[in-house]
Amino acid sequence: MPDAQAFDWTPVLLTLQLAAVSVVVLLIMGTPLAWWLARTRNRARVVVEALVAMPLVLPPTVLGFYLLFLLGPHGPVGGLWESWGGPRLVFSFPGLVIGSVLYSLPFVVQPIQNAFMAMGERPLEVAATLGANAWDRFFSIAFPMARRGVLTAATLGFAHTVGEFGVVLMIGGNIPGSTRVVSIAIYDSVEALNYPQAHILSAGMFVFSFAVFLLVYAINRRADTVSR
């Protein structure tokens, strides 16, 4: 067991920061997208749903490769961004956020979408007859009724971001204090034969993953008990 002072906590803190920022962005982006997917009858819905779900089966390195191409200094997005005076996106914390948001998108959108669909049309119709406008119906009726899905989405999105390896390695590299998150630090520790640190980080990830699923199941169980 290594000395406590020798253990590098920087990857842990950076990972928690990345997961927190990514979840906030995911909820801001994912909630209206989930609402649209749950309510629209547009034929494009199937295409959008397929695009949102692709990270579930797409190898992380594939997504990371194309993000590296798009966001790099010579890429169509990264080049234009840097020409406007923006900071470099690849091998940086903002790049990690972009990659994490895209790769964790289905873990946030799908639970919220399912929650919106499960509540049905009746509550919104009743609110409309009482004079509530679209914004009132969403914030006073739909969003509170979907809180179970939102809590599940936030928990899964946070956990999935914490455990990601392929995308963050491709777009962020391995820069200490900037892009070296826990998953990269575990790989580095094993390569350096620093097995005590690898054990601590891996055990922490194992316990964290178990706690996340306990929380998700507890949320669902409590919601089922209340609804009976």
C-alpha positions in Angstrom: 0.0 0.0 0.0 1.5 3.3 -1.0 2.0 6.2 1.4 -1.1 8.5 1.4 1.0 11.5 0.4 2.4 9.6 -2.6 -1.0 8.9 -4.0 -2.0 11.4 -6.7 -5.6 12.6 -6.2 -5.5 15.0 -9.2 -7.1 12.5 -11.7 -9.9 11.8 -9.2 -10.7 15.5 -8.7 -10.4 16.1 -12.5 -12.8 13.2 -13.2 -15.4 14.4 -10.7 -15.1 17.9 -12.2 -15.5 16.5 -15.8 -18.5 14.4 -14.8 -20.2 17.3 -13.0 -19.8 19.7 -15.8 -20.9 17.1 -18.4 -24.0 16.2 -16.5 -25.1 19.8 -16.2 -24.6 20.3 -20.0 -26.3 17.0 -20.7 -29.4 17.9 -18.7 -29.6 21.3 -20.3 -29.3 19.8 -23.8 -30.9 16.4 -23.2 -34.1 17.5 -21.4 -35.6 19.6 -24.3 -34.4 16.9 -26.8 -36.1 14.2 -24.7 -39.3 16.3 -24.5 -39.3 16.7 -28.3 -38.7 13.0 -28.9 -41.5 12.1 -26.5 -44.0 14.5 -28.1 -43.3 14.9 -31.8 -44.8 13.0 -34.6 -42.2 14.2 -37.1 -40.8 11.4 -39.3 -37.3 12.7 -38.4 -37.8 11.4 -34.9 -36.6 7.9 -35.9 -33.4 9.3 -37.3 -32.7 11.5 -34.3 -33.4 8.6 -31.9 -31.0 6.5 -33.8 -28.3 9.2 -33.7 -28.8 9.7 -30.0 -28.5 5.9 -29.3 -25.5 5.3 -31.5 -22.9 5.7 -28.6 -24.5 2.6 -27.0 -23.0 0.4 -29.7 -20.4 2.6 -31.4 -16.8 1.9 -30.3 -15.5 4.8 -28.2 -12.4 5.1 -30.3 -14.5 5.6 -33.4 -16.3 8.5 -31.9 -13.1 9.8 -30.5 -11.3 9.6 -33.8 -14.0 11.6 -35.6 -14.1 14.2 -32.8 -10.4 14.5 -33.1 -10.8 15.1 -36.8 -13.6 17.6 -36.4 -12.3 19.5 -33.4 -8.6 19.5 -34.3 -6.8 22.7 -35.3 -7.1 21.8 -39.0 -10.6 20.3 -38.7 -13.8 22.0 -39.9 -15.0 22.9 -36.4 -11.8 23.3 -34.5 -10.1 25.3 -37.2 -13.0 27.7 -37.5 -13.2 28.0 -33.7 -9.5 28.8 -33.3 -9.7 31.3 -36.2 -12.3 33.2 -34.1 -9.9 33.3 -31.2 -11.2 30.4 -29.3 -8.8 28.1 -27.3 -7.7 24.7 -28.7 -10.4 22.1 -28.2 -8.4 18.9 -28.6 -6.1 17.8 -25.7 -7.9 20.1 -23.4 -10.6 20.0 -20.7 -13.3 21.6 -22.9 -12.6 18.9 -25.5 -13.1 16.2 -22.8 -16.5 17.8 -22.0 -17.6 17.7 -25.6 -16.5 14.1 -26.0 -18.1 13.1 -22.7 -21.4 14.8 -23.5 -21.8 13.1 -26.9 -20.8 9.7 -25.6 -23.1 9.9 -22.6 -26.0 11.4 -24.4 -28.2 8.3 -24.6 -27.8 7.6 -20.9 -29.4 10.9 -20.2 -31.9 11.4 -23.0 -33.5 8.0 -23.0 -34.5 7.8 -19.3 -36.0 11.3 -19.5 -37.8 10.5 -22.7 -39.3 7.4 -21.2 -40.4 9.4 -18.2 -42.2 12.0 -20.4 -43.9 9.2 -22.4 -45.0 7.3 -19.3 -47.0 10.2 -17.9 -49.4 10.3 -20.9 -51.4 13.1 -22.3 -54.1 13.5 -19.7 -52.3 15.7 -17.1 -51.2 18.1 -19.9 -54.7 18.2 -21.3 -56.2 19.0 -18.0 -53.7 21.8 -17.4 -54.4 23.2 -20.8 -58.2 23.4 -20.1 -57.3 25.4 -16.9 -55.5 28.0 -19.0 -51.9 26.9 -18.5 -49.7 27.8 -21.5 -47.0 25.5 -22.9 -44.2 26.7 -20.6 -46.5 26.3 -17.5 -47.5 22.8 -18.6 -43.9 21.8 -19.0 -42.4 23.3 -15.8 -45.4 22.8 -13.5 -46.7 19.4 -14.7 -44.3 17.5 -17.1 -41.0 18.2 -15.5 -42.0 17.4 -11.9 -43.8 14.2 -13.0 -40.6 13.2 -14.9 -38.3 13.8 -11.9 -37.7 10.1 -11.5 -36.3 9.9 -15.0 -34.3 13.0 -14.6 -32.7 11.7 -11.4 -31.9 8.4 -13.1 -30.5 10.2 -16.1 -28.3 12.4 -14.0 -26.9 9.5 -12.1 -26.2 7.3 -15.1 -24.7 10.2 -17.0 -22.4 11.0 -14.2 -21.3 7.4 -13.7 -20.8 6.8 -17.4 -18.6 9.9 -17.7 -16.5 8.8 -14.8 -15.8 5.4 -16.4 -15.1 6.5 -19.9 -11.7 5.7 -21.4 -11.7 5.5 -25.2 -13.2 8.8 -26.1 -11.2 10.8 -23.5 -8.0 9.1 -24.5 -8.5 9.9 -28.2 -9.6 13.6 -27.8 -7.8 14.5 -24.5 -4.7 12.4 -24.5 -2.8 12.0 -21.3 -1.9 15.5 -19.9 -1.4 15.5 -16.1 -3.7 18.0 -14.4 -5.6 18.7 -17.6 -6.9 15.6 -19.3 -5.6 12.6 -17.2 -8.7 11.3 -15.7 -9.1 8.2 -13.5 -9.5 5.7 -16.3 -6.3 7.0 -18.0 -4.5 7.1 -14.6 -5.3 3.4 -14.1 -3.8 2.5 -17.5 -0.7 4.6 -16.7 -0.3 3.0 -13.3 -0.4 -0.5 -14.8 2.1 0.4 -17.5 4.4 1.9 -14.8 4.0 -1.3 -12.7 2.5 0.9 -10.0 0.0 -1.7 -9.0 -0.8 -0.3 -5.5 -2.1 2.9 -7.1 -3.9 1.0 -9.8 -5.6 -1.1 -7.1 -6.8 2.0 -5.2 -8.2 3.6 -8.3 -9.8 0.4 -9.7 -11.3 -0.4 -6.3 -12.7 3.1 -6.0 -14.3 2.8 -9.5 -15.7 -0.6 -8.5 -17.3 0.7 -5.3 -18.5 3.8 -7.1 -20.2 1.8 -9.9 -21.9 -0.4 -7.3 -23.1 2.6 -5.4 -24.5 4.2 -8.6 -26.6 1.1 -9.4 -27.8 0.9 -5.8 -28.9 4.6 -6.0 -30.7 4.0 -9.4 -32.6 1.0 -8.1 -33.4 2.8 -4.8 -34.9 5.7 -6.8 -37.0 3.3 -9.0 -38.1 1.3 -6.0 -39.2 4.4 -4.0 -41.0 5.8 -7.0 -42.9 2.4 -7.5 -43.8 2.4 -3.8 -45.2 5.9 -3.9 -47.2 5.3 -7.1 -49.1 2.3 -5.6 
